[in-house]
Amino acid sequence: MMASQKDVIAENQVVSLHYTLRDEDGDVIDTSDGRGPLQFIQGAGQIVPGLEESLYGMQVGDEKQVTVAPDKAYGEVDPDAFQLVPRDRFPDDIELEEGMGFRMRDGDTGEVVVAYVAEVRPKGVLLDLNHPLAGETLDFQVRVEDVRPATDEELAHGHVHQGQDDH
């Protein structure tokens, strides 16, 4: 029996995807286990490009392993995305440690960004503004749970609406 076109992942389809993401060492970084599948609109850039590209043509029930290089995931580590910030810009009662994350507002754009402590130095705190997975090759194990056409409203809003009637 051939799958109907609506069951095949294509542009503007809502995809429900179970996944497990591992790093290069095989350690689990993220998984949909216990949370239900990830839902997104295929072709809308809502997931990393390398994974999105590999899903076209898959059908409900299909499984595959996808390796995504940094240039198709979160990019390489940008050496210019580090910033030394004076210690007195942080509250005194916070014990700063490598790897700690902070939400900060960009002084130029007003956009909220997440920065991680790369190093605590005598002259200040070196913050890393790269995505935590920048420079990483990502290994996804995926299983397609459902595929349906996105509604006009979902396409206009650019995201999946929960509880959409599939009929």
Number of C-alpha atoms within 10 A of each C-alpha: 3 5 9 8 13 13 20 21 25 21 14 19 23 24 27 19 22 21 21 17 19 18 16 11 9 10 10 13 12 12 18 14 10 6 8 13 18 15 20 22 26 22 18 15 12 13 16 16 16 18 20 18 14 14 23 14 13 17 22 18 12 12 17 13 15 16 19 19 17 18 15 17 20 21 17 17 18 13 10 9 12 17 16 16 15 13 16 9 9 13 9 9 6 7 8 16 13 13 14 13 17 14 10 13 12 11 8 6 7 9 10 12 13 17 22 21 20 19 17 16 12 8 10 16 23 20 23 23 22 21 17 15 16 15 17 18 21 24 22 21 15 21 21 23 18 20 24 20 21 23 17 10 11 17 17 9 10 16 16 18 16 8 6 10 7 9 4
